[in-house]
Amino acid sequence: MRGGVVSLKRHFLWWLGAGAAALVLAVASVQQFMSYSALARQQDARLVGALDSPNPDANVVRRVSRTTGERLEGDAALPAYTWPGELRAGDAPRLYFTRVGGDITRAAVALKPGPGGEAVVVQVAEPLARRLPGMSLSSPGPASAFAAGVLLMLVAAALAAMRARRWIVRALQDFDVEKPAHVAAPEELQPTLDNVRELQRQQRQWVDEQRRFLADAAHQLRTPMAVLRTQLQSALVSEADPRATLGEMLHTVDRAAGLANQLLSLTRIEQLKRIGQLQSMAIGSVVHEAVVELSPLIAQQRLDFALEGEEFEASADPMMLGELIRNLLANAIHHSPRGARLGIVMRPAPFREVVVWDEGAGIDDDVKPRLFTPFTAARGGVGLGLSICQQIGEAMGAQVRLYNRVEGGRTTGVDAVIGWRPAE
């Protein structure tokens, strides 16, 4: 055992004793607080009752004034109420604190009918010492004991926090993935320590990746927002037809909304990874839904679309598989010349595949290494679509690959392939 390691039994007894003392002090504090609250409510009730009594208790001072502040009767030491204009006849009395002869007092005020029907301001006040008698400076015994107890509890909490901090720092040093030193532990616990260290390394890697992604996402979102602001400023000062500017602004908003939707897709992917085992499902129905959803874009480009192949089953999530197919099909539509052909082929054997093919210009050689890297975009895109496709595929146990289709030494299009392992 390393030097400086103390007895767990002693720590347990220390924490048990400190916890019991803190509990006792907390209960006493609550009881004291409830007692003071009851005394305070009693004083407020006495003051409200004294408003209607011309001869209140000897400890209660009384003043009757006009709404202008002119005193009609009562103790001049009680200051006139500062905001008489806010008082209304029939309203509940107002309670506040004030000073009488240098002493803090609790006071009540209300607007009452006076002689001749004139509304007058009636005030009554009682020393604060009667509200919290145990806290009076002239009788410091209970207050001192209470303050000492609170101080002891704060000191104990500070010492416990310092000790806990030392333990946490020591634990972080022990589990530091960069620290090669061996952690002294029983042989049976060594695999657990290794697993914890590996888990910590993975967590750090995940956090670093998330930080980089968020930084890139913030940069990408800032760009369309800046463009939109510029377009708005231009529209405000321009005398041209605003419809052209509105069209550009709509395109900018669509781009920002597309990026936001893709960021939400990444969140759903993380949820999908945590689900674990996926159920086997029919792929064809999801493919048909994606085609129907994007059919207006296909018709707009006057594309010759074909859906071929046979139905098969694979492990997948219906919502995320639909997202994957829509992304690949939308990408194919975007890169297809007007009037060209494109389609989807379902192949149950020898490998279970869904192929989205088009007659676009193909993938440039300099883009291939960065094809699935986030925020690597062609003109007009945001660069998350293919990265999301790859992550969805991995979460479902499938692979997503893109190939140039070459015929006669010439690139005739692109095949985007979603492939699962052969069915057993």
Secondary structure, 3 states (H helix, E strand, C coil): CCCCCCCHHHHHHHHHHHHHHHHHHHHHHHHHHHHHHHHHHHHHHHHHHHCCCCCCCCCCEEEEECCCCCEEEECCCCCCCCCHHHCCCCCCCEEEEEEECCEEEEEEEEEEECHHHCEEEEEEEEEHHHCCHHHCCCCHHHHHHHHHHHHHHHHHHHHHHHHHHHHHHHHHHHCCCCCCCCCCCCHHHHHHHHHHHHHHHHHHHHHHHHHHHHHHHHHHHHHHHHHHHHHHHHHHHCCCCHHHHHHHHHHHHHHHHHHHHHHHHHHHHHHHHHHCCCCEEEHHHHHHHHHHHHHHHHHHCCCEEEEEECCCEEECCHHHHHHHHHHHHHHHHHHCCCCCEEEEEEECCCCEEEEEEECCCCCCCCCHHHCCCCCCCCCCCCCCHHHHHHHHHHHCCCEEEEEEEEECCEEEEEEEEEEECCCC
